[in-house]
Amino acid sequence: MLREGRVLTMDDYQRLVVAQFFEPLPGLSQISCRQFVLRHVAPILLPNTADKVDVQPSPFQGSMSYTTILNAHSAHAGHRIAVQFRSDKQDLLGVTEPAAFMGLLCPW
């Protein structure tokens, strides 16, 4: 179990996997994913915490997705929410199947 406040970083292999994920997606980057989470996901899932959230890349990445961790800090509790970005070009089954049920944006 991770202690509160501890940040794990990606190793060389994980950084390579992330670079390969973003390579065919010129309009997308780790920074744009972070901004998306802060601007669109955090206000919905964690309202009234705008100044108490941060977004870090997950230290564990998959080859067909990019995962961030949304951290919310408050006096009452801390929350960690995984937000995963997937490419329909790289993972047809993983994106197309849920899209039939959920649409292009999934609530989790």
C-alpha positions as CSV (number, residue, x, y, z in Angstrom):
1,M,0.0,0.0,0.0
2,L,1.3,3.5,-0.9
3,R,1.7,6.0,1.8
4,E,-0.2,9.3,1.3
5,G,1.8,11.8,-0.7
6,R,4.3,9.3,-2.1
7,V,4.8,9.7,-5.9
8,L,6.0,6.8,-7.9
9,T,7.7,7.5,-11.2
10,M,7.9,5.6,-14.5
11,D,10.9,3.6,-15.3
12,D,12.6,3.6,-18.7
13,Y,10.4,0.9,-20.1
14,Q,7.2,2.8,-19.0
15,R,8.5,6.0,-20.6
16,L,9.1,4.1,-23.8
17,V,5.6,2.7,-23.8
18,V,4.1,6.2,-23.3
19,A,6.2,7.6,-26.1
20,Q,5.0,4.8,-28.4
21,F,1.4,5.5,-27.4
22,F,1.6,9.2,-28.3
23,E,3.7,8.7,-31.5
24,P,0.8,8.2,-33.9
25,L,-1.3,10.8,-32.2
26,P,0.3,14.2,-33.0
27,G,-2.5,16.3,-31.4
28,L,-2.2,14.5,-28.1
29,S,0.4,14.6,-25.4
30,Q,0.9,14.0,-21.7
31,I,0.4,17.7,-21.1
32,S,-2.9,17.8,-23.1
33,C,-4.2,14.8,-21.2
34,R,-3.3,16.4,-17.9
35,Q,-5.1,19.6,-18.9
36,F,-8.1,17.6,-20.0
37,V,-8.4,15.9,-16.6
38,L,-8.0,19.1,-14.7
39,R,-10.5,21.1,-16.9
40,H,-13.1,18.5,-17.7
41,V,-12.9,15.4,-15.4
42,A,-12.0,16.9,-12.0
43,P,-14.8,19.5,-11.9
44,I,-17.4,16.8,-12.5
45,L,-16.0,14.0,-10.3
46,L,-14.6,16.3,-7.6
47,P,-16.5,19.5,-7.5
48,N,-15.3,22.4,-5.3
49,T,-11.7,21.0,-5.2
50,A,-10.1,23.0,-8.1
51,D,-7.2,24.2,-6.0
52,K,-6.8,20.9,-4.2
53,V,-6.2,18.5,-7.1
54,D,-3.2,17.4,-9.1
55,V,-2.7,15.0,-11.9
56,Q,0.3,12.6,-12.3
57,P,1.1,10.0,-14.9
58,S,0.5,6.5,-13.5
59,P,3.9,4.7,-13.0
60,F,2.4,1.7,-14.7
61,Q,1.3,2.1,-18.3
62,G,-0.2,-0.2,-20.8
63,S,0.9,-0.4,-24.4
64,M,-2.5,0.7,-25.8
65,S,-3.4,3.4,-23.3
66,Y,-2.1,6.3,-21.3
67,T,-3.2,6.4,-17.6
68,T,-3.1,9.4,-15.3
69,I,-4.0,9.5,-11.6
70,L,-6.2,12.4,-10.4
71,N,-5.4,13.2,-6.8
72,A,-7.7,15.2,-4.6
73,H,-6.6,16.4,-1.2
74,S,-8.9,17.6,1.6
75,A,-9.0,17.7,5.3
76,H,-11.5,14.9,5.4
77,A,-10.1,12.4,2.9
78,G,-7.9,12.0,-0.1
79,H,-9.1,10.5,-3.4
80,R,-7.2,8.9,-6.2
81,I,-9.0,8.3,-9.5
82,A,-7.4,6.6,-12.5
83,V,-8.2,8.3,-15.8
84,Q,-7.3,6.3,-18.9
85,F,-6.9,7.6,-22.4
86,R,-7.2,5.0,-25.2
87,S,-6.7,5.1,-28.9
88,D,-9.2,3.6,-31.3
89,K,-6.3,3.3,-33.8
90,Q,-4.3,1.1,-31.4
91,D,-7.0,-0.8,-29.5
92,L,-10.0,-1.4,-31.7
93,L,-11.6,-4.0,-29.4
94,G,-11.0,-2.1,-26.2
95,V,-12.5,1.1,-27.5
96,T,-15.1,0.0,-30.0
97,E,-16.9,-2.5,-27.7
98,P,-17.5,-0.2,-24.8
99,A,-18.4,2.7,-27.1
100,A,-21.4,0.7,-28.3
101,F,-22.7,0.9,-24.8
102,M,-21.3,4.0,-23.3
103,G,-20.6,6.4,-26.2
104,L,-17.2,8.0,-26.8
105,L,-16.7,9.1,-23.1
106,C,-17.0,6.5,-20.4
107,P,-17.9,7.7,-16.9
108,W,-15.0,5.8,-15.3
